[in-house]
C-alpha cells in the first residue's frame, strides 16, 4: 500500500527523541518496553501477543476507565532493523484497516522519528483527524520520549 499511497490519505507525525536509535528501536519492538509507553497518558497496556517478524501478529490491550479493554492489533508487513517497521493496525472500534509506518533515523545522539498512519481514503483520514488522532498519538509519543529518556545508560 505505501508505494502508491496518496499523501492525502496519510497522517504524518514527526519527532526528535533524545535517545539513541537502538533504544528507540527496542521501545517499539520489545514487549516489556511497549507496555511502558503504548497508549495515551494514564492508560495501562498489556501485551497479549507480540510475534515480531514479517507476518507475525501483535495485540495489545489498554485498560479504560470503565473497566473494559481497548484492543489494538495488527500484522507486521515489513521490518528493516533499526530503521523501519510497517504493520497493519486495527484499534477497535475507533480505527480499522490502516497501516502504520515507523521510520527511525540516527541524527547525532538523537533519533529522528517519522510516523505515518495510512488510511484507505482521504475521507477516512479526515474523520480520524476530527476524532483526535494527533492528540492520541501525541500523548503516546510523549510517553515514549519519557520512557526512552529514563532508560538511557
DRENVO-551979 format. One record per atom (N, C-alpha, C): residue number from 1; residue in one letter; atom name; x, y, z. Coordinates in steps of 0.02 Angstrom, whole numbers, plus 50000, padded with zeros to 5 digits. Atoms other than C-alpha are relative to their C-alpha. Example, Ala and Ser with C-alpha at 12.3 -4.5 7.8 and 13.67 -1.06 7.14 Angstrom:
BEGIN
i:aa:at:c1:c2:c3
1:A:N:50045:49941:50000
1:A:CA:50615:49775:50390
1:A:C:50045:50060:50000
2:S:N:49958:49941:49997
2:S:CA:50684:49947:50357
2:S:C:49961:50055:50037
END
This chain:
BEGIN
i:aa:at:c1:c2:c3
1:X:N:50041:49940:50000
1:X:CA:50000:50000:50000
1:X:C:50043:50063:50000
2:X:N:49964:49938:49990
2:X:CA:50137:50126:50044
2:X:C:50034:50028:49938
3:X:N:49967:49974:50060
3:X:CA:50223:50138:49873
3:X:C:49954:50044:49958
4:X:N:50047:49962:50042
4:X:CA:50067:50204:49787
4:X:C:49951:50041:50041
5:X:N:50046:49965:49956
5:X:CA:49985:50289:49934
5:X:C:49993:50074:49982
6:X:N:50015:49930:50009
6:X:CA:49902:50456:49903
6:X:C:50014:50036:50066
7:X:N:49982:49965:49938
7:X:CA:49978:50577:50029
7:X:C:49940:50032:50034
8:X:N:50061:49972:49970
8:X:CA:49803:50649:50057
8:X:C:49966:49950:50047
9:X:N:50028:50053:49957
9:X:CA:49764:50484:50146
9:X:C:50044:49985:50060
10:X:N:49949:50016:49950
10:X:CA:49912:50492:50265
10:X:C:50003:50054:50054
11:X:N:49985:49957:49943
11:X:CA:49930:50567:50439
11:X:C:50073:49989:50016
12:X:N:49929:50006:49985
12:X:CA:50114:50604:50473
12:X:C:50016:50040:50063
13:X:N:49977:49968:49938
13:X:CA:50189:50644:50642
13:X:C:50076:49991:50003
14:X:N:49927:50004:49995
14:X:CA:50374:50685:50662
14:X:C:50022:50025:50068
15:X:N:49971:49981:49935
15:X:CA:50476:50698:50821
15:X:C:50075:49988:49998
16:X:N:49931:50017:49986
16:X:CA:50655:50700:50879
16:X:C:50001:49973:50071
17:X:N:49994:50029:49933
17:X:CA:50684:50582:51025
17:X:C:50072:50007:50023
18:X:N:49933:49991:49972
18:X:CA:50832:50623:51136
18:X:C:50024:49934:50028
19:X:N:49978:50068:49981
19:X:CA:50892:50443:51137
19:X:C:50031:49969:49937
20:X:N:49971:50034:50058
20:X:CA:50998:50331:51026
20:X:C:49949:49955:49965
21:X:N:50046:50039:50042
21:X:CA:50912:50237:50885
21:X:C:49990:49930:50028
22:X:N:50006:50069:49974
22:X:CA:50948:50067:50966
22:X:C:49948:49997:50056
23:X:N:50047:50000:49944
23:X:CA:50847:50115:51121
23:X:C:49928:50013:49974
24:X:N:50067:49987:50028
24:X:CA:50701:50187:51020
24:X:C:49974:49938:49964
25:X:N:50019:50062:50033
25:X:CA:50701:50028:50915
25:X:C:49975:49949:50051
26:X:N:50021:50047:49948
26:X:CA:50692:49922:51073
26:X:C:49932:50019:50028
27:X:N:50064:49977:49973
27:X:CA:50548:50029:51137
27:X:C:49942:49980:49956
28:X:N:50052:50019:50047
28:X:CA:50450:49985:50980
28:X:C:49994:49925:49990
29:X:N:49997:50070:50020
29:X:CA:50499:49802:50969
29:X:C:50001:49950:50057
30:X:N:49997:50046:49943
30:X:CA:50512:49728:51144
30:X:C:49941:50010:50046
31:X:N:50062:49995:49961
31:X:CA:50354:49689:51243
31:X:C:50007:50036:50067
32:X:N:49993:49967:49935
32:X:CA:50424:49747:51411
32:X:C:50005:50076:49992
33:X:N:49998:49928:50014
33:X:CA:50460:49918:51334
33:X:C:49931:50025:49977
34:X:N:50064:49978:50029
34:X:CA:50296:49929:51236
34:X:C:49948:50012:50055
35:X:N:50049:49995:49945
35:X:CA:50193:49901:51394
35:X:C:50009:50064:50041
36:X:N:49986:49940:49960
36:X:CA:50276:50054:51473
36:X:C:49977:50065:49967
37:X:N:50015:49936:50032
37:X:CA:50228:50184:51343
37:X:C:49940:49998:49951
38:X:N:50051:50003:50052
38:X:CA:50097:50121:51218
38:X:C:49933:50026:50027
39:X:N:50065:49974:49981
39:X:CA:49935:50218:51229
39:X:C:50005:50070:50030
40:X:N:50001:49933:49972
40:X:CA:49882:50389:51289
40:X:C:50017:50001:50075
41:X:N:49981:49990:49930
41:X:CA:49940:50457:51457
41:X:C:49945:49976:50046
42:X:N:50047:50025:49951
42:X:CA:49858:50371:51603
42:X:C:49973:49930:49986
43:X:N:50025:50067:50017
43:X:CA:49818:50208:51513
43:X:C:50055:49948:50013
44:X:N:49955:50056:49991
44:X:CA:49898:50043:51562
44:X:C:49990:49952:49942
45:X:N:50003:50045:50058
45:X:CA:49941:49924:51421
45:X:C:50027:49932:50018
46:X:N:49976:50069:49994
46:X:CA:49957:49735:51422
46:X:C:50014:49974:49930
47:X:N:49983:50030:50065
47:X:CA:50046:49648:51279
47:X:C:49973:49929:50000
48:X:N:50031:50066:50003
48:X:CA:49938:49498:51234
48:X:C:50034:49955:49949
49:X:N:49964:50038:50051
49:X:CA:50035:49444:51079
49:X:C:50052:50046:49969
50:X:N:49947:49960:50031
50:X:CA:50198:49503:51002
50:X:C:50049:49954:49965
51:X:N:49958:50044:50040
51:X:CA:50274:49396:50865
51:X:C:50035:50045:49949
52:X:N:49967:49947:50039
52:X:CA:50399:49523:50796
52:X:C:50040:49970:49942
53:X:N:49970:50023:50063
53:X:CA:50432:49457:50621
53:X:C:49950:50015:49945
54:X:N:50046:49988:50055
54:X:CA:50359:49487:50449
54:X:C:49948:49944:50000
55:X:N:50055:50047:49996
55:X:CA:50189:49403:50453
55:X:C:49978:49985:50071
56:X:N:50016:50010:49930
56:X:CA:50190:49400:50643
56:X:C:49945:50046:50024
57:X:N:50056:49963:49973
57:X:CA:50042:49461:50744
57:X:C:50019:50037:50064
58:X:N:49994:49965:49936
58:X:CA:50036:49590:50883
58:X:C:49930:50018:50024
59:X:N:50065:49983:49971
59:X:CA:49894:49627:51002
59:X:C:50012:50028:50070
60:X:N:49991:49967:49936
60:X:CA:49889:49749:51148
60:X:C:49931:50019:50027
61:X:N:50062:49979:49967
61:X:CA:49751:49786:51273
61:X:C:50015:50059:50046
62:X:N:49993:49941:49957
62:X:CA:49735:49957:51354
62:X:C:49938:50002:50045
63:X:N:50055:49998:49952
63:X:CA:49629:49963:51511
63:X:C:49969:50070:50002
64:X:N:50035:49936:49998
64:X:CA:49498:50101:51501
64:X:C:49971:50011:50069
65:X:N:50027:49983:49934
65:X:CA:49422:50191:51649
65:X:C:49937:49963:50017
66:X:N:50062:50036:49986
66:X:CA:49258:50097:51629
66:X:C:50011:49926:50013
67:X:N:49984:50069:49985
67:X:CA:49349:49932:51657
67:X:C:50006:49956:49938
68:X:N:49993:50038:50062
68:X:CA:49340:49875:51475
68:X:C:50069:50009:49970
69:X:N:49937:49996:50035
69:X:CA:49490:49844:51365
69:X:C:49990:50030:49931
70:X:N:49997:49973:50068
70:X:CA:49528:49944:51209
70:X:C:50055:49960:49966
71:X:N:49954:50047:50032
71:X:CA:49612:49821:51090
71:X:C:50032:50033:49938
72:X:N:49965:49981:50061
72:X:CA:49744:49867:50961
72:X:C:50039:49938:49977
73:X:N:49967:50060:50026
73:X:CA:49813:49733:50846
73:X:C:50016:50009:49926
74:X:N:49981:49998:50070
74:X:CA:49894:49702:50679
74:X:C:50048:49945:49981
75:X:N:49953:50048:50027
75:X:CA:50013:49603:50571
75:X:C:50059:50038:49970
76:X:N:49940:49967:50027
76:X:CA:50192:49652:50532
76:X:C:50008:49985:49926
77:X:N:49993:50006:50072
77:X:CA:50216:49684:50346
77:X:C:50072:50005:49976
78:X:N:49931:49987:50020
78:X:CA:50396:49744:50337
78:X:C:50040:50021:50061
79:X:N:49955:49983:49944
79:X:CA:50541:49755:50461
79:X:C:50070:50007:49972
80:X:N:49931:49988:50020
80:X:CA:50711:49832:50424
80:X:C:50036:50032:50060
81:X:N:49967:49975:49940
81:X:CA:50810:49846:50586
81:X:C:50060:50042:49981
82:X:N:50040:49966:49948
82:X:CA:50841:49979:50652
82:X:C:49959:50058:49974
83:X:N:50030:49941:50029
83:X:CA:50750:50094:50533
83:X:C:49926:49998:49984
84:X:N:50068:50000:50026
84:X:CA:50579:50033:50477
84:X:C:49958:49943:50028
85:X:N:50052:50049:49982
85:X:CA:50425:49944:50542
85:X:C:49937:50022:49963
86:X:N:50063:49987:50034
86:X:CA:50269:49932:50435
86:X:C:49952:49945:50021
87:X:N:50048:50048:49973
87:X:CA:50113:49848:50503
87:X:C:49929:50021:49984
88:X:N:50071:49984:50001
88:X:CA:49927:49835:50480
88:X:C:49981:50019:50071
89:X:N:50022:49982:49932
89:X:CA:49829:49905:50626
89:X:C:49925:50010:50003
90:X:N:50070:49990:49983
90:X:CA:49656:49897:50698
90:X:C:49997:50022:50073
91:X:N:50011:49974:49932
91:X:CA:49606:49998:50852
91:X:C:49925:49999:50010
92:X:N:50072:50010:49998
92:X:CA:49433:49928:50880
92:X:C:49969:50032:50062
93:X:N:50040:49991:50060
93:X:CA:49307:50005:50873
93:X:C:50015:50066:49963
94:X:N:49990:49933:50027
94:X:CA:49382:50175:50829
94:X:C:50031:50001:49930
95:X:N:49962:49997:50063
95:X:CA:49502:50140:50685
95:X:C:50013:49929:49976
96:X:N:49987:50066:50027
96:X:CA:49511:49989:50572
96:X:C:50027:50005:49929
97:X:N:49976:50005:50069
97:X:CA:49605:49941:50415
97:X:C:50050:50053:49979
98:X:N:49947:49953:50017
98:X:CA:49750:50063:50424
98:X:C:50068:49964:50001
99:X:N:49932:50023:49993
99:X:CA:49936:50037:50405
99:X:C:50038:50053:50040
100:X:N:49955:49956:49964
100:X:CA:50066:50110:50521
100:X:C:50070:49991:49971
101:X:N:49931:50003:50023
101:X:CA:50240:50153:50461
101:X:C:50042:50040:50050
102:X:N:49956:49969:49951
102:X:CA:50375:50190:50590
102:X:C:50069:50002:49968
103:X:N:49934:49992:50029
103:X:CA:50537:50260:50521
103:X:C:50046:50035:50049
104:X:N:49952:49973:49953
104:X:CA:50689:50293:50631
104:X:C:50065:50015:49964
105:X:N:49936:49981:50029
105:X:CA:50848:50384:50583
105:X:C:50044:50031:50054
106:X:N:49953:49973:49951
106:X:CA:51001:50417:50693
106:X:C:50024:50068:49977
107:X:N:49975:49933:50014
107:X:CA:51044:50603:50699
107:X:C:50040:50021:50062
108:X:N:49956:49987:49943
108:X:CA:51194:50636:50811
108:X:C:49983:49951:50056
109:X:N:50017:50045:49944
109:X:CA:51143:50567:50983
109:X:C:49925:49992:50008
110:X:N:50073:50002:49997
110:X:CA:50958:50580:50945
110:X:C:49973:49955:49944
111:X:N:50034:50040:50051
111:X:CA:50832:50484:50840
111:X:C:49944:50041:49969
112:X:N:50055:49968:50037
112:X:CA:50726:50567:50706
112:X:C:49948:49946:49988
113:X:N:50055:50047:50002
113:X:CA:50557:50482:50709
113:X:C:49946:50027:49952
114:X:N:50055:49983:50045
114:X:CA:50430:50486:50568
114:X:C:49949:49944:50004
115:X:N:50055:50047:49990
115:X:CA:50263:50402:50599
115:X:C:49945:50017:49951
116:X:N:50054:49989:50048
116:X:CA:50132:50379:50465
116:X:C:49943:49951:50014
117:X:N:50060:50041:49998
117:X:CA:49954:50315:50478
117:X:C:49969:50007:49931
118:X:N:50022:50000:50069
118:X:CA:49898:50265:50305
118:X:C:49928:49974:49998
119:X:N:50071:50016:50004
119:X:CA:49709:50266:50277
119:X:C:49981:49981:49929
120:X:N:50022:50022:50066
120:X:CA:49615:50187:50132
120:X:C:49974:50058:49957
121:X:N:50028:49943:50037
121:X:CA:49531:50352:50085
121:X:C:50016:50065:50036
122:X:N:49991:49933:49970
122:X:CA:49552:50538:50114
122:X:C:49944:50015:50050
123:X:N:50056:49988:49955
123:X:CA:49379:50544:50193
123:X:C:50011:49966:50068
124:X:N:49986:50036:49937
124:X:CA:49431:50413:50322
124:X:C:50055:50035:50040
125:X:N:49947:49962:49966
125:X:CA:49589:50511:50361
125:X:C:49971:50062:50034
126:X:N:50030:49939:49972
126:X:CA:49487:50670:50388
126:X:C:49957:49983:50060
127:X:N:50041:50022:49943
127:X:CA:49366:50576:50501
127:X:C:50045:49986:50061
128:X:N:49954:50016:49946
128:X:CA:49513:50513:50605
128:X:C:50031:50063:50029
129:X:N:49973:49936:49975
129:X:CA:49586:50688:50617
129:X:C:49949:50034:50045
130:X:N:50053:49969:49959
130:X:CA:49419:50752:50683
130:X:C:49990:49963:50066
131:X:N:50006:50040:49938
131:X:CA:49418:50610:50811
131:X:C:50059:50010:50047
132:X:N:49945:49984:49955
132:X:CA:49585:50671:50881
132:X:C:50062:49956:49992
133:X:N:49943:50044:50011
133:X:CA:49717:50559:50802
133:X:C:50067:50032:50021
134:X:N:49936:49967:49982
134:X:CA:49855:50689:50828
134:X:C:50009:50003:50075
135:X:N:49995:49997:49927
135:X:CA:49815:50710:51013
135:X:C:50013:49931:50030
136:X:N:49991:50067:49974
136:X:CA:49802:50523:51044
136:X:C:50071:49975:49991
137:X:N:49932:50023:50012
137:X:CA:49965:50477:50961
137:X:C:50051:50047:50032
138:X:N:49954:49953:49968
138:X:CA:50047:50636:51025
138:X:C:50011:49984:50074
139:X:N:49995:50020:49930
139:X:CA:50010:50582:51203
139:X:C:50042:49937:50008
140:X:N:49960:50062:49998
140:X:CA:50081:50408:51170
140:X:C:50073:50015:49987
141:X:N:49930:49985:50016
141:X:CA:50238:50482:51093
141:X:C:50033:50043:50054
142:X:N:49972:49967:49941
142:X:CA:50260:50598:51243
142:X:C:50022:49948:50050
143:X:N:49982:50054:49955
143:X:CA:50259:50440:51348
143:X:C:50062:49962:49975
144:X:N:49942:50033:50028
144:X:CA:50383:50359:51229
144:X:C:50064:50040:50013
145:X:N:49942:49957:49985
145:X:CA:50502:50508:51247
145:X:C:50020:49994:50073
146:X:N:49986:50007:49928
146:X:CA:50488:50497:51436
146:X:C:50031:49932:50015
147:X:N:49975:50069:49989
147:X:CA:50517:50308:51430
147:X:C:50073:49993:49977
148:X:N:49932:50008:50024
148:X:CA:50673:50315:51322
148:X:C:50047:50046:50038
149:X:N:49959:49953:49962
149:X:CA:50736:50465:51420
149:X:C:50025:49970:50065
150:X:N:49978:50029:49936
150:X:CA:50739:50369:51584
150:X:C:50032:49931:49994
151:X:N:49968:50066:50010
151:X:CA:50805:50207:51507
151:X:C:50068:50005:49966
152:X:N:49932:49991:50028
152:X:CA:50968:50280:51441
152:X:C:50052:49987:50054
153:X:N:49942:50012:49960
153:X:CA:51131:50222:51515
153:X:C:49988:49992:50071
END
